[in-house]
Amino acid sequence: MRNESHRTPSSLLLAAVIAHVVATLIHFVHNAVFLADYPNLPAWLTAGGVYASWIVLTAVGLLGLALLRYVAVPLGLGVLVLYALLGFGGFDHYTVAAISAHTTAMNLTILFEAVTGSILLVIVAREYLQYRHVDAR
């Protein structure tokens, strides 16, 4: 029998989500501001499109938190896994141009986003294992 179907996110999980939101914001703002400097990006990409993408991306993370809190722990954590994995999308920059073609700031914003996504994945896994442990009792 399940002891809890939904719950308030832990402070560690919230901190990881906030860190990832901040990292993606920094990367996307950098993309938007220096769009013309990023090598080989498609001509149709605009700063407005970059900001809109960040809003959609962030909505996925907020949806995960809301599902965790109000609907079901596994569903919320699953959506947070998706949100964390989307943080690796910055590596797509390297499919159109080498790392060396990007500035240090570009590479650092991409790396920061990936690192916070990785941390979020680890914390989501921890939360899931804790949830399963409570469920098994």
OpenMM code with the backbone's topology and positions (N, CA, C; nanometers):
from openmm import Vec3, app, unit

residues = "MET ARG ASN GLU SER HIS ARG THR PRO SER SER LEU LEU LEU ALA ALA VAL ILE ALA HIS VAL VAL ALA THR LEU ILE HIS PHE VAL HIS ASN ALA VAL PHE LEU ALA ASP TYR PRO ASN LEU PRO ALA TRP LEU THR ALA GLY GLY VAL TYR ALA SER TRP ILE VAL LEU THR ALA VAL GLY LEU LEU GLY LEU ALA LEU LEU ARG TYR VAL ALA VAL PRO LEU GLY LEU GLY VAL LEU VAL LEU TYR ALA LEU LEU GLY PHE GLY GLY PHE ASP HIS TYR THR VAL ALA ALA ILE SER ALA HIS THR THR ALA MET ASN LEU THR ILE LEU PHE GLU ALA VAL THR GLY SER ILE LEU LEU VAL ILE VAL ALA ARG GLU TYR LEU GLN TYR ARG HIS VAL ASP ALA ARG".split()
positions = [
    Vec3(0.0850, -0.1181, 0.0000),
    Vec3(0.0000, 0.0000, 0.0000),
    Vec3(0.0891, 0.1240, 0.0000),
    Vec3(0.0559, 0.2185, -0.0826),
    Vec3(0.1352, 0.3406, -0.0960),
    Vec3(0.1067, 0.4321, 0.0238),
    Vec3(0.2165, 0.4766, 0.0855),
    Vec3(0.2040, 0.5648, 0.2004),
    Vec3(0.1759, 0.7086, 0.1605),
    Vec3(0.2186, 0.7456, 0.0403),
    Vec3(0.1990, 0.8825, -0.0062),
    Vec3(0.1915, 0.8814, -0.1580),
    Vec3(0.0896, 0.9407, -0.2117),
    Vec3(0.0787, 0.9451, -0.3570),
    Vec3(0.1396, 1.0729, -0.4132),
    Vec3(0.1487, 1.1742, -0.3313),
    Vec3(0.2110, 1.3009, -0.3713),
    Vec3(0.2698, 1.3645, -0.2466),
    Vec3(0.3605, 1.4569, -0.2669),
    Vec3(0.4250, 1.5192, -0.1515),
    Vec3(0.4936, 1.6492, -0.1902),
    Vec3(0.5252, 1.7271, -0.0891),
    Vec3(0.5992, 1.8501, -0.1088),
    Vec3(0.7425, 1.8146, -0.1467),
    Vec3(0.7962, 1.8769, -0.2514),
    Vec3(0.9348, 1.8484, -0.2904),
    Vec3(1.0309, 1.8820, -0.1766),
    Vec3(1.1359, 1.8026, -0.1627),
    Vec3(1.2357, 1.8293, -0.0597),
    Vec3(1.3092, 1.9594, -0.0925),
    Vec3(1.3720, 2.0163, 0.0095),
    Vec3(1.4469, 2.1400, -0.0132),
    Vec3(1.5657, 2.1146, -0.1064),
    Vec3(1.6245, 1.9953, -0.1010),
    Vec3(1.7351, 1.9618, -0.1902),
    Vec3(1.6875, 1.9551, -0.3356),
    Vec3(1.5728, 1.8946, -0.3576),
    Vec3(1.5174, 1.8875, -0.4927),
    Vec3(1.4826, 2.0272, -0.5435),
    Vec3(1.4212, 2.1068, -0.4592),
    Vec3(1.3882, 2.2442, -0.4999),
    Vec3(1.5139, 2.3236, -0.5338),
    Vec3(1.6184, 2.3074, -0.4538),
    Vec3(1.7438, 2.3780, -0.4806),
    Vec3(1.8027, 2.3340, -0.6144),
    Vec3(1.7950, 2.2052, -0.6444),
    Vec3(1.8486, 2.1549, -0.7717),
    Vec3(1.7682, 2.2071, -0.8899),
    Vec3(1.6369, 2.2132, -0.8751),
    Vec3(1.5529, 2.2675, -0.9825),
    Vec3(1.5834, 2.4159, -1.0023),
    Vec3(1.5934, 2.4899, -0.8939),
    Vec3(1.6238, 2.6331, -0.9038),
    Vec3(1.7604, 2.6539, -0.9691),
    Vec3(1.8598, 2.5745, -0.9302),
    Vec3(1.9930, 2.5861, -0.9913),
    Vec3(1.9854, 2.5599, -1.1412),
    Vec3(1.9050, 2.4615, -1.1806),
    Vec3(1.8926, 2.4289, -1.3229),
    Vec3(1.8168, 2.5397, -1.3977),
    Vec3(1.7160, 2.5958, -1.3348),
    Vec3(1.6447, 2.7089, -1.3947),
    Vec3(1.7421, 2.8244, -1.4183),
    Vec3(1.8235, 2.8537, -1.3188),
    Vec3(1.9206, 2.9633, -1.3308),
    Vec3(2.0226, 2.9329, -1.4402),
    Vec3(2.0738, 2.8103, -1.4425),
    Vec3(2.1739, 2.7736, -1.5437),
    Vec3(2.1171, 2.7820, -1.6844),
    Vec3(1.9942, 2.7322, -1.7023),
    Vec3(1.9339, 2.7396, -1.8363),
    Vec3(1.9046, 2.8841, -1.8733),
    Vec3(1.8629, 2.9644, -1.7760),
    Vec3(1.8377, 3.1061, -1.8040),
    Vec3(1.9661, 3.1747, -1.8499),
    Vec3(2.0748, 3.1511, -1.7801),
    Vec3(2.2019, 3.2125, -1.8187),
    Vec3(2.2411, 3.1695, -1.9595),
    Vec3(2.2304, 3.0402, -1.9878),
    Vec3(2.2677, 2.9917, -2.1204),
    Vec3(2.1774, 3.0499, -2.2286),
    Vec3(2.0464, 3.0501, -2.2056),
    Vec3(1.9540, 3.0993, -2.3074),
    Vec3(1.9661, 3.2502, -2.3271),
    Vec3(1.9874, 3.3248, -2.2193),
    Vec3(2.0075, 3.4697, -2.2340),
    Vec3(2.1358, 3.4947, -2.3131),
    Vec3(2.2402, 3.4196, -2.2816),
    Vec3(2.3646, 3.4346, -2.3560),
    Vec3(2.3419, 3.4031, -2.5035),
    Vec3(2.2659, 3.2975, -2.5301),
    Vec3(2.2319, 3.2635, -2.6684),
    Vec3(2.1599, 3.3789, -2.7371),
    Vec3(2.0613, 3.4329, -2.6694),
    Vec3(1.9795, 3.5383, -2.7301),
    Vec3(2.0602, 3.6656, -2.7542),
    Vec3(2.1398, 3.7046, -2.6558),
    Vec3(2.2161, 3.8287, -2.6665),
    Vec3(2.3276, 3.8174, -2.7702),
    Vec3(2.3919, 3.7022, -2.7747),
    Vec3(2.5059, 3.6831, -2.8654),
    Vec3(2.4726, 3.5873, -2.9796),
    Vec3(2.3470, 3.5878, -3.0198),
    Vec3(2.2990, 3.4945, -3.1214),
    Vec3(2.3850, 3.4967, -3.2479),
    Vec3(2.4206, 3.6144, -3.2934),
    Vec3(2.4991, 3.6264, -3.4169),
    Vec3(2.6411, 3.5726, -3.4015),
    Vec3(2.6889, 3.5641, -3.2769),
    Vec3(2.8247, 3.5168, -3.2529),
    Vec3(2.8354, 3.3645, -3.2409),
    Vec3(2.7228, 3.2993, -3.2130),
    Vec3(2.7261, 3.1531, -3.2027),
    Vec3(2.7476, 3.0960, -3.3423),
    Vec3(2.8442, 3.0074, -3.3575),
    Vec3(2.8766, 2.9569, -3.4912),
    Vec3(2.7706, 2.8620, -3.5479),
    Vec3(2.7374, 2.8883, -3.6748),
    Vec3(2.6546, 2.7986, -3.7560),
    Vec3(2.5119, 2.7761, -3.7062),
    Vec3(2.4578, 2.8696, -3.6289),
    Vec3(2.3179, 2.8549, -3.5907),
    Vec3(2.2300, 2.8868, -3.7112),
    Vec3(2.1121, 2.8270, -3.7191),
    Vec3(2.0250, 2.8532, -3.8340),
    Vec3(1.9845, 3.0006, -3.8418),
    Vec3(1.9729, 3.0507, -3.9632),
    Vec3(1.9401, 3.1918, -3.9858),
    Vec3(1.8020, 3.2287, -3.9325),
    Vec3(1.7120, 3.1309, -3.9275),
    Vec3(1.5750, 3.1597, -3.8844),
    Vec3(1.5632, 3.1766, -3.7328),
    Vec3(1.6668, 3.1389, -3.6573),
    Vec3(1.6618, 3.1476, -3.5119),
    Vec3(1.6703, 3.2940, -3.4683),
    Vec3(1.5785, 3.3344, -3.3808),
    Vec3(1.5751, 3.4723, -3.3310),
    Vec3(1.5904, 3.4742, -3.1794),
    Vec3(1.6250, 3.5890, -3.1272),
    Vec3(1.6346, 3.6048, -2.9819),
    Vec3(1.5002, 3.5749, -2.9173),
    Vec3(1.3926, 3.6223, -2.9778),
    Vec3(1.2588, 3.5943, -2.9243),
    Vec3(1.2292, 3.4457, -2.9202),
    Vec3(1.2726, 3.3743, -3.0215),
    Vec3(1.2540, 3.2298, -3.0240),
    Vec3(1.3336, 3.1600, -2.9144),
    Vec3(1.4520, 3.2118, -2.8875),
    Vec3(1.5354, 3.1559, -2.7807),
    Vec3(1.4669, 3.1760, -2.6462),
    Vec3(1.4168, 3.2964, -2.6210),
    Vec3(1.3473, 3.3237, -2.4947),
    Vec3(1.2210, 3.2394, -2.4821),
    Vec3(1.1471, 3.2247, -2.5900),
    Vec3(1.0256, 3.1421, -2.5879),
    Vec3(1.0608, 2.9967, -2.5568),
    Vec3(1.1708, 2.9495, -2.6129),
    Vec3(1.2150, 2.8122, -2.5852),
    Vec3(1.2476, 2.7939, -2.4377),
    Vec3(1.3111, 2.8948, -2.3792),
    Vec3(1.3433, 2.8855, -2.2363),
    Vec3(1.2162, 2.8803, -2.1518),
    Vec3(1.1163, 2.9572, -2.1890),
    Vec3(0.9900, 2.9560, -2.1143),
    Vec3(0.9264, 2.8178, -2.1210),
    Vec3(0.9248, 2.7579, -2.2385),
    Vec3(0.8678, 2.6233, -2.2541),
    Vec3(0.9492, 2.5224, -2.1734),
    Vec3(1.0806, 2.5304, -2.1830),
    Vec3(1.1691, 2.4411, -2.1090),
    Vec3(1.1437, 2.4518, -1.9587),
    Vec3(1.1364, 2.5739, -1.9093),
    Vec3(1.1151, 2.5963, -1.7671),
    Vec3(0.9771, 2.5475, -1.7237),
    Vec3(0.8795, 2.5611, -1.8106),
    Vec3(0.7450, 2.5112, -1.7803),
    Vec3(0.7461, 2.3601, -1.7562),
    Vec3(0.8324, 2.2891, -1.8263),
    Vec3(0.8440, 2.1444, -1.8043),
    Vec3(0.8902, 2.1182, -1.6606),
    Vec3(0.9897, 2.1908, -1.6151),
    Vec3(1.0369, 2.1751, -1.4774),
    Vec3(0.9305, 2.2100, -1.3748),
    Vec3(0.8601, 2.3181, -1.3975),
    Vec3(0.7535, 2.3583, -1.3045),
    Vec3(0.6389, 2.2580, -1.3052),
    Vec3(0.6092, 2.2026, -1.4222),
    Vec3(0.5067, 2.0986, -1.4316),
    Vec3(0.5479, 1.9770, -1.3489),
    Vec3(0.6749, 1.9390, -1.3587),
    Vec3(0.7236, 1.8260, -1.2794),
    Vec3(0.7047, 1.8493, -1.1308),
    Vec3(0.7391, 1.9686, -1.0837),
    Vec3(0.7197, 2.0003, -0.9415),
    Vec3(0.5719, 1.9968, -0.9032),
    Vec3(0.4862, 2.0517, -0.9886),
    Vec3(0.3424, 2.0529, -0.9596),
    Vec3(0.2853, 1.9112, -0.9570),
    Vec3(0.3272, 1.8278, -1.0513),
    Vec3(0.2787, 1.6891, -1.0530),
    Vec3(0.3254, 1.6136, -0.9291),
    Vec3(0.4490, 1.6360, -0.8897),
    Vec3(0.5031, 1.5734, -0.7693),
    Vec3(0.4216, 1.6146, -0.6472),
    Vec3(0.3928, 1.7416, -0.6386),
    Vec3(0.3234, 1.7958, -0.5202),
    Vec3(0.1751, 1.7612, -0.5161),
    Vec3(0.1086, 1.7658, -0.6320),
    Vec3(-0.0376, 1.7571, -0.6305),
    Vec3(-0.0975, 1.6330, -0.6957),
    Vec3(-0.0177, 1.5568, -0.7711),
    Vec3(-0.0766, 1.4448, -0.8445),
    Vec3(-0.0144, 1.3113, -0.8037),
    Vec3(0.1103, 1.2871, -0.8454),
    Vec3(0.1734, 1.1582, -0.8162),
    Vec3(0.3249, 1.1742, -0.8174),
    Vec3(0.3884, 1.1191, -0.7170),
    Vec3(0.5339, 1.1299, -0.7043),
    Vec3(0.6061, 1.0739, -0.8269),
    Vec3(0.5772, 0.9497, -0.8688),
    Vec3(0.6518, 0.8967, -0.9851),
    Vec3(0.6323, 0.9800, -1.1116),
    Vec3(0.5141, 1.0277, -1.1342),
    Vec3(0.4883, 1.1099, -1.2524),
    Vec3(0.5668, 1.2407, -1.2454),
    Vec3(0.5624, 1.3068, -1.1322),
    Vec3(0.6362, 1.4322, -1.1148),
    Vec3(0.7851, 1.4123, -1.1301),
    Vec3(0.8377, 1.3054, -1.0701),
    Vec3(0.9808, 1.2783, -1.0820),
    Vec3(1.0177, 1.2429, -1.2261),
    Vec3(0.9297, 1.1729, -1.2952),
    Vec3(0.9547, 1.1402, -1.4363),
    Vec3(0.9649, 1.2653, -1.5218),
    Vec3(0.8775, 1.3605, -1.4982),
    Vec3(0.8822, 1.4858, -1.5742),
    Vec3(1.0077, 1.5648, -1.5368),
    Vec3(1.0492, 1.5569, -1.4108),
    Vec3(1.1732, 1.6236, -1.3709),
    Vec3(1.2953, 1.5576, -1.4348),
    Vec3(1.2899, 1.4273, -1.4581),
    Vec3(1.3973, 1.3610, -1.5326),
    Vec3(1.4043, 1.4192, -1.6735),
    Vec3(1.2889, 1.4329, -1.7362),
    Vec3(1.2841, 1.4928, -1.8702),
    Vec3(1.3423, 1.6335, -1.8674),
    Vec3(1.3034, 1.7136, -1.7691),
    Vec3(1.3549, 1.8500, -1.7566),
    Vec3(1.5070, 1.8496, -1.7427),
    Vec3(1.5591, 1.7613, -1.6586),
    Vec3(1.7043, 1.7536, -1.6404),
    Vec3(1.7736, 1.7127, -1.7701),
    Vec3(1.7169, 1.6151, -1.8405),
    Vec3(1.7770, 1.5688, -1.9661),
    Vec3(1.7758, 1.6775, -2.0728),
    Vec3(1.6731, 1.7608, -2.0718),
    Vec3(1.6679, 1.8717, -2.1678),
    Vec3(1.7852, 1.9679, -2.1472),
    Vec3(1.8419, 1.9667, -2.0275),
    Vec3(1.9581, 2.0489, -1.9990),
    Vec3(2.0823, 2.0076, -2.0764),
    Vec3(2.0803, 1.8891, -2.1336),
    Vec3(2.1920, 1.8452, -2.2166),
    Vec3(2.1773, 1.8929, -2.3610),
    Vec3(2.0668, 1.9595, -2.3903),
    Vec3(2.0437, 2.0123, -2.5244),
    Vec3(2.1465, 2.1148, -2.5671),
    Vec3(2.2118, 2.1770, -2.4709),
    Vec3(2.3167, 2.2739, -2.5042),
    Vec3(2.4299, 2.2109, -2.5829),
    Vec3(2.4501, 2.0815, -2.5624),
    Vec3(2.5542, 2.0117, -2.6381),
    Vec3(2.5233, 2.0071, -2.7871),
    Vec3(2.3991, 2.0366, -2.8237),
    Vec3(2.3633, 2.0434, -2.9662),
    Vec3(2.4468, 2.1485, -3.0392),
    Vec3(2.4931, 2.2490, -2.9658),
    Vec3(2.5793, 2.3502, -3.0281),
    Vec3(2.7009, 2.2850, -3.0936),
    Vec3(2.7474, 2.1752, -3.0329),
    Vec3(2.8680, 2.1098, -3.0826),
    Vec3(2.8412, 2.0184, -3.2023),
    Vec3(2.7151, 2.0032, -3.2387),
    Vec3(2.6844, 1.9272, -3.3607),
    Vec3(2.6971, 2.0158, -3.4843),
    Vec3(2.6957, 2.1468, -3.4642),
    Vec3(2.7073, 2.2384, -3.5785),
    Vec3(2.8416, 2.3110, -3.5826),
    Vec3(2.9158, 2.3064, -3.4712),
    Vec3(3.0484, 2.3689, -3.4669),
    Vec3(3.1274, 2.3081, -3.3515),
    Vec3(3.2558, 2.2974, -3.3707),
    Vec3(3.3439, 2.2387, -3.2696),
    Vec3(3.3469, 2.3237, -3.1425),
    Vec3(3.3861, 2.2598, -3.0339),
    Vec3(3.4015, 2.3309, -2.9069),
    Vec3(3.4935, 2.4511, -2.9253),
    Vec3(3.5992, 2.4318, -3.0003),
    Vec3(3.6971, 2.5387, -3.0197),
    Vec3(3.6414, 2.6579, -3.0985),
    Vec3(3.5316, 2.6374, -3.1690),
    Vec3(3.4686, 2.7468, -3.2442),
    Vec3(3.3834, 2.8357, -3.1544),
    Vec3(3.3604, 2.7913, -3.0317),
    Vec3(3.2792, 2.8663, -2.9356),
    Vec3(3.3708, 2.9422, -2.8401),
    Vec3(3.3211, 3.0542, -2.7902),
    Vec3(3.3989, 3.1312, -2.6935),
    Vec3(3.3981, 3.0593, -2.5581),
    Vec3(3.4860, 3.1030, -2.4713),
    Vec3(3.4898, 3.0467, -2.3359),
    Vec3(3.3554, 3.0651, -2.2665),
    Vec3(3.2961, 3.1833, -2.2792),
    Vec3(3.1660, 3.2088, -2.2160),
    Vec3(3.0588, 3.1150, -2.2711),
    Vec3(3.0580, 3.0928, -2.4008),
    Vec3(2.9610, 3.0005, -2.4603),
    Vec3(2.9770, 2.8612, -2.4009),
    Vec3(3.1019, 2.8134, -2.3987),
    Vec3(3.1279, 2.6796, -2.3464),
    Vec3(3.0930, 2.6684, -2.1983),
    Vec3(3.1200, 2.7736, -2.1224),
    Vec3(3.0881, 2.7704, -1.9793),
    Vec3(2.9377, 2.7679, -1.9544),
    Vec3(2.8598, 2.8429, -2.0335),
    Vec3(2.7141, 2.8403, -2.0126),
    Vec3(2.6570, 2.7043, -2.0508),
    Vec3(2.7110, 2.6446, -2.1551),
    Vec3(2.6671, 2.5102, -2.1962),
    Vec3(2.7033, 2.4090, -2.0873),
    Vec3(2.8239, 2.4174, -2.0365),
    Vec3(2.8696, 2.3255, -1.9322),
    Vec3(2.7888, 2.3434, -1.8037),
    Vec3(2.7652, 2.4675, -1.7640),
    Vec3(2.6878, 2.4953, -1.6420),
    Vec3(2.5489, 2.4321, -1.6518),
    Vec3(2.4868, 2.4455, -1.7658),
    Vec3(2.3542, 2.3870, -1.7862),
    Vec3(2.3602, 2.2342, -1.7745),
    Vec3(2.4613, 2.1726, -1.8343),
    Vec3(2.4747, 2.0266, -1.8296),
    Vec3(2.5065, 1.9772, -1.6882),
    Vec3(2.5898, 2.0514, -1.6169),
    Vec3(2.6251, 2.0113, -1.4801),
    Vec3(2.5025, 2.0175, -1.3892),
    Vec3(2.4251, 2.1251, -1.3992),
    Vec3(2.3066, 2.1338, -1.3129),
    Vec3(2.2023, 2.0297, -1.3541),
    Vec3(2.1957, 1.9977, -1.4821),
    Vec3(2.1065, 1.8901, -1.5263),
    Vec3(2.1497, 1.7563, -1.4679),
    Vec3(2.2804, 1.7321, -1.4645),
    Vec3(2.3336, 1.6083, -1.4063),
    Vec3(2.3041, 1.5997, -1.2572),
    Vec3(2.3252, 1.7097, -1.1883),
    Vec3(2.2961, 1.7133, -1.0444),
    Vec3(2.1481, 1.6881, -1.0208),
    Vec3(2.0647, 1.7504, -1.1001),
    Vec3(1.9204, 1.7298, -1.0860),
    Vec3(1.8836, 1.5833, -1.1089),
    Vec3(1.9444, 1.5192, -1.2070),
    Vec3(1.9179, 1.3765, -1.2311),
    Vec3(1.9528, 1.2922, -1.1087),
    Vec3(2.0671, 1.3191, -1.0489),
    Vec3(2.1097, 1.2431, -0.9307),
    Vec3(2.0113, 1.2641, -0.8159),
    Vec3(1.9684, 1.3868, -0.7953),
    Vec3(1.8770, 1.4159, -0.6842),
    Vec3(1.7390, 1.3565, -0.7113),
    Vec3(1.6931, 1.3604, -0.8350),
    Vec3(1.5653, 1.2974, -0.8685),
    Vec3(1.5739, 1.1466, -0.8424),
    Vec3(1.6842, 1.0833, -0.8797),
    Vec3(1.7021, 0.9402, -0.8537),
    Vec3(1.6984, 0.9122, -0.7036),
    Vec3(1.7640, 0.9980, -0.6274),
    Vec3(1.7636, 0.9845, -0.4805),
    Vec3(1.6218, 0.9964, -0.4250),
    Vec3(1.5486, 1.0952, -0.4748),
    Vec3(1.4105, 1.1146, -0.4297),
    Vec3(1.3244, 0.9921, -0.4644),
    Vec3(1.3470, 0.9375, -0.5832),
    Vec3(1.2690, 0.8205, -0.6244),
    Vec3(1.3008, 0.7007, -0.5353),
    Vec3(1.4286, 0.6798, -0.5052),
    Vec3(1.4658, 0.5684, -0.4180),
    Vec3(1.4076, 0.5856, -0.2780),
    Vec3(1.4059, 0.7068, -0.2277),
    Vec3(1.3440, 0.7332, -0.0977),
    Vec3(1.1946, 0.7051, -0.1038),
    Vec3(1.1312, 0.7468, -0.2102),
    Vec3(0.9884, 0.7224, -0.2288),
    Vec3(0.9604, 0.5723, -0.2314),
    Vec3(1.0423, 0.4980, -0.3072),
    Vec3(1.0244, 0.3523, -0.3174),
    Vec3(1.0475, 0.2856, -0.1811),
    Vec3(1.1424, 0.3391, -0.1043),
    Vec3(1.1698, 0.2839, 0.0276),
    Vec3(1.0491, 0.3019, 0.1183),
    Vec3(0.9877, 0.4188, 0.1150),
    Vec3(0.8675, 0.4441, 0.1950),
    Vec3(0.7549, 0.3534, 0.1469),
    Vec3(0.7444, 0.3349, 0.0158),
    Vec3(0.6398, 0.2520, -0.0441),
    Vec3(0.6561, 0.1065, -0.0020),
    Vec3(0.7791, 0.0598, 0.0160),
    Vec3(0.8050, -0.0806, 0.0461),
    Vec3(0.7735, -0.1154, 0.1921),
    Vec3(0.7653, -0.0150, 0.2760),
    Vec3(0.7379, -0.0431, 0.4179),
    Vec3(0.5980, -0.0883, 0.4431),
] * unit.nanometer
topology = app.Topology()
chain = topology.addChain("A")
for resn in residues:
    res = topology.addResidue(resn, chain)
    for name in ("N", "CA", "C"):
        topology.addAtom(name, app.Element.getBySymbol(name[0]), res)
